[in-house]
């Protein structure tokens, strides 16, 4: 299992629309703007860029059109795996 940092989990929380992986995957809609992440984390654009780079390296998310951070299916699984491991 790929372990996510607390801040990576917080960033992904900003993109999650459902309480479980099945619903999240069925909708295939998990994104947040860079500005959403800045507000959610209370971070600068530079800090958010570093975090989104880390998520990209792990295959969890990518920055797509309109500067949206999109979760991958792998990212959704990793997020919920981390939630389950910490509960």
Residue pairs with C-beta under 8 A, 6 or more apart in sequence:
1 78
1 81
1 82
1 85
2 58
2 60
2 78
3 82
4 12
4 58
4 60
4 78
4 79
4 82
5 54
7 41
7 51
8 51
8 54
8 55
8 58
8 60
9 79
9 82
9 83
10 40
10 41
11 32
11 37
11 40
11 41
11 48
11 51
11 52
11 55
11 61
11 69
12 55
12 60
12 61
12 71
12 75
12 79
13 40
14 32
14 36
14 37
14 40
14 41
14 69
15 30
15 31
15 32
15 61
15 69
15 70
15 71
16 24
16 30
16 71
16 79
17 24
17 27
17 29
17 30
18 24
18 27
20 80
21 76
21 77
21 79
21 80
24 30
24 76
24 80
25 73
25 76
30 70
30 71
30 75
30 76
31 64
31 68
31 69
31 70
31 71
32 40
32 68
32 69
33 66
33 67
33 68
33 69
34 45
34 48
34 49
34 52
34 63
34 67
34 69
37 43
37 48
37 51
37 52
37 69
38 44
38 45
38 48
41 47
41 48
41 51
43 51
52 61
52 63
52 69
55 61
55 62
55 69
55 75
56 62
56 63
58 75
58 78
59 72
59 74
59 75
60 71
60 72
60 74
60 75
60 78
60 79
61 69
61 70
61 71
61 72
61 75
62 69
62 70
62 72
63 69
63 70
64 70
71 79
